[in-house]
Every structure is written in structure tokens, then in C-alpha cells.
Amino acid sequence: MRFIVKAFDSEGSEMEFENTAIGEEKEVSFENEEAAKAFIEGIKISLPNTWQYRIIPKEDEKR
């Protein structure tokens, strides 16, 4: 299972995080919940303190 992070502003609008690396998935996902939490801690300094964050489990897609 992988995890994605969603951020919401004070009005409930969602901000999406996208991977800009060439050849990678467009959606940013994490191997475990601890990595997702570390990502949130890293981006908190860049976004207003009124934003809220949610970690969402995502089933791995079969290739």
C-alpha cells in the first residue's frame, strides 16, 4: 500500500501535489505513513498555518 497527501486551505479547497520528474508517476505517493508525515512537516513551512493535511492510503495498482 502507498500513501498520498492532500492539503486543504481554510475554505476547503484542495491543493494537489504532482511529481515533475520525467518518467515518474504524476501523483506524489509514499511507501509508508511515516514518509508522508515527514513530507507534511517539510511543506508546512511553505504554506499558511491555516492549511490542514490528510494522509490517504492508496492501493497499489497491479502492473
N, CA and C of each residue as an Amber inpcrd file, in Angstrom:
protein
   189
   0.8470000  -1.1790000   0.0000000   0.0000000   0.0000000   0.0000000
   0.8860000   1.2330000   0.0000000   0.4420000   2.2310000  -0.7130000
   1.1310000   3.5030000  -0.7530000   0.2360000   4.5580000  -0.1090000
   0.7930000   5.7310000   0.1340000   0.0490000   6.8120000   0.7740000
   0.2140000   8.0860000  -0.0370000  -0.8640000   8.8770000  -0.1250000
  -0.7940000  10.1890000  -0.7570000  -1.1660000  11.2390000   0.2900000
  -0.7380000  12.4710000   0.0550000  -1.0290000  13.5800000   0.9640000
  -1.8960000  14.5830000   0.2200000  -2.9360000  15.0170000   0.8820000
  -3.7780000  16.0870000   0.3460000  -3.7500000  17.2380000   1.3370000
  -3.7330000  18.4490000   0.8020000  -3.7390000  19.6560000   1.6300000
  -4.9870000  20.4600000   1.2970000  -5.5540000  21.0690000   2.3260000
  -6.7900000  21.8420000   2.1640000  -6.6120000  23.2080000   2.7990000
  -7.0240000  24.2650000   2.0590000  -6.9440000  25.6030000   2.6300000
  -8.1250000  25.8340000   3.5730000  -8.1960000  27.0200000   4.1520000
  -9.2280000  27.3120000   5.1550000 -10.6430000  27.2770000   4.5850000
 -10.7660000  27.3680000   3.2560000 -12.0800000  27.3010000   2.6150000
 -12.4240000  25.8930000   2.1390000 -11.5230000  24.9460000   2.3670000
 -11.7690000  23.5630000   1.9740000 -11.3160000  23.2090000   0.5730000
 -10.6810000  24.1590000  -0.1200000 -10.1720000  23.8660000  -1.4620000
  -8.9320000  22.9980000  -1.3600000  -8.8570000  22.0030000  -2.2210000
  -7.7520000  21.0510000  -2.1850000  -6.5920000  21.5110000  -3.0510000
  -5.3800000  21.2870000  -2.5490000  -4.1650000  21.5330000  -3.3190000
  -3.5760000  20.1780000  -3.6500000  -3.2820000  19.9540000  -4.9290000
  -2.6970000  18.6900000  -5.3430000  -1.1900000  18.8290000  -5.4570000
  -0.4850000  17.7690000  -5.1000000   0.9610000  17.7170000  -5.2450000
   1.2570000  16.8110000  -6.4200000   2.0950000  17.2920000  -7.3310000
   2.4340000  16.4980000  -8.5010000   3.9400000  16.3250000  -8.6030000
   4.3200000  15.1690000  -9.1020000   5.7150000  14.8560000  -9.3400000
   6.0920000  15.4260000 -10.7050000   7.1460000  16.2190000 -10.7590000
   7.5470000  16.8270000 -12.0300000   8.7420000  16.1210000 -12.6580000
   9.2010000  15.0230000 -12.0700000  10.3200000  14.2740000 -12.6350000
   9.8670000  13.5590000 -13.9050000  10.6960000  13.6150000 -14.9010000
  10.3580000  12.9840000 -16.1840000  10.3490000  11.4680000 -16.0070000
   9.3100000  10.8460000 -16.5200000   9.2180000   9.3930000 -16.4740000
   8.6700000   8.8370000 -15.1670000   8.2850000   9.6820000 -14.2620000
   7.7420000   9.2380000 -12.9780000   6.2260000   9.4070000 -12.9770000
   5.5680000   8.7480000 -11.9880000   4.1300000   8.9500000 -11.8120000
   3.8530000  10.4260000 -11.5990000   2.7020000  10.8670000 -12.0320000
   2.3560000  12.2730000 -11.8430000   1.9860000  12.5620000 -10.3850000
   1.3330000  11.6070000  -9.7260000   0.9060000  11.7930000  -8.3430000
   2.0490000  11.4560000  -7.3790000   2.2430000  12.2990000  -6.3920000
   3.2680000  12.0460000  -5.3750000   2.7050000  11.0290000  -4.3850000
   3.4160000   9.9250000  -4.1970000   2.9760000   8.9220000  -3.2350000
   4.1740000   8.4650000  -2.4080000   3.8770000   7.8450000  -1.2780000
   4.9120000   7.4660000  -0.3230000   4.7780000   5.9960000   0.0370000
   5.9130000   5.3650000   0.3290000   5.9560000   3.9400000   0.6600000
   5.2970000   3.6280000   2.0040000   5.3680000   4.5860000   2.9310000
   4.7940000   4.3430000   4.2570000   4.2670000   5.6520000   4.8440000
   3.4920000   5.5200000   5.8970000   2.8480000   6.6830000   6.5120000
   3.8630000   7.6370000   7.1350000   4.9590000   7.0990000   7.6520000
   5.9820000   7.9520000   8.2610000   6.6080000   8.8880000   7.2260000
   6.8180000   8.3860000   6.0160000   7.3730000   9.2230000   4.9480000
   6.3820000  10.3210000   4.5690000   5.0910000  10.0000000   4.5440000
   4.0640000  11.0040000   4.2410000   4.0480000  12.0800000   5.3310000
   4.1820000  11.6760000   6.5870000   4.2220000  12.6460000   7.6880000
   5.4390000  13.5510000   7.5750000   6.5820000  12.9950000   7.1910000
   7.7970000  13.7990000   7.0210000   7.6130000  14.8100000   5.8930000
   6.9370000  14.4070000   4.8100000   6.6400000  15.3170000   3.7070000
   5.7860000  16.4860000   4.2010000   4.7680000  16.1830000   4.9870000
   3.9010000  17.2330000   5.5330000   4.7140000  18.2070000   6.3740000
   5.5640000  17.6970000   7.2290000   6.3890000  18.5750000   8.0650000
   7.2670000  19.4780000   7.2000000   7.7600000  18.9440000   6.0960000
   8.6050000  19.7270000   5.2010000   7.8580000  20.8220000   4.4520000
   6.6120000  20.5700000   4.0850000   5.8680000  21.5820000   3.3200000
   5.1390000  22.5820000   4.1980000   4.9760000  22.2720000   5.4680000
   4.2630000  23.1910000   6.3630000   4.8950000  24.5780000   6.3970000
   6.2000000  24.6560000   6.2530000   6.8660000  25.9620000   6.3140000
   6.5950000  26.8010000   5.0670000   6.1370000  26.1560000   3.9890000
   5.8840000  26.8600000   2.7390000   4.4320000  27.3010000   2.5540000
   3.5380000  26.7390000   3.3330000   2.1130000  27.0300000   3.1820000
   1.5860000  27.7240000   4.4400000   0.4930000  28.4590000   4.3250000
  -0.0700000  29.1430000   5.5030000  -0.4100000  28.1450000   6.6250000
  -0.3250000  28.6190000   7.8610000  -0.5710000  27.7280000   9.0020000
  -2.0390000  27.3620000   9.1780000  -2.9200000  27.9090000   8.3520000
  -4.3460000  27.5610000   8.4170000  -4.6710000  26.3180000   7.5890000
  -3.7160000  25.8350000   6.8130000  -3.9520000  24.6670000   5.9710000
  -3.9930000  23.3990000   6.8070000  -4.7760000  22.4450000   6.3520000
  -4.8620000  21.1390000   7.0040000  -4.3980000  20.0740000   6.0210000
  -3.9010000  18.9680000   6.5640000  -3.3160000  17.9150000   5.7330000
  -3.9690000  16.5810000   6.0660000  -4.0800000  15.7620000   5.0450000
  -4.6730000  14.4380000   5.2400000  -3.8090000  13.4130000   4.5110000
  -3.5040000  12.3120000   5.1990000  -2.7790000  11.1980000   4.5980000
  -3.8150000  10.1510000   4.2100000  -3.7870000   9.7500000   2.9430000
  -4.7990000   8.8350000   2.4210000  -4.1250000   7.5740000   1.8910000
  -4.5320000   6.3960000   2.4130000  -3.9860000   5.1450000   1.8820000
  -4.4790000   4.9290000   0.4480000  -3.6070000   4.3970000  -0.3830000
  -3.9520000   4.1420000  -1.7800000  -3.4620000   2.7360000  -2.1320000
  -4.3590000   1.9370000  -2.6680000  -3.9840000   0.5890000  -3.0710000
  -2.9800000   0.6580000  -4.2230000  -1.9740000  -0.2070000  -4.1800000
  -1.0350000  -0.3010000  -5.2920000  -1.7610000  -0.8310000  -6.5120000
  -1.4780000  -0.2300000  -7.6500000  -2.0960000  -0.6960000  -8.8830000
  -1.2850000  -1.8710000  -9.4150000  -1.9690000  -2.8690000  -9.8970000
  -1.2930000  -4.0300000 -10.4900000  -0.7690000  -3.6380000 -11.8670000
   0.4650000  -3.9830000 -12.1570000   1.0440000  -3.6330000 -13.4630000
   0.9820000  -4.7930000 -14.3870000
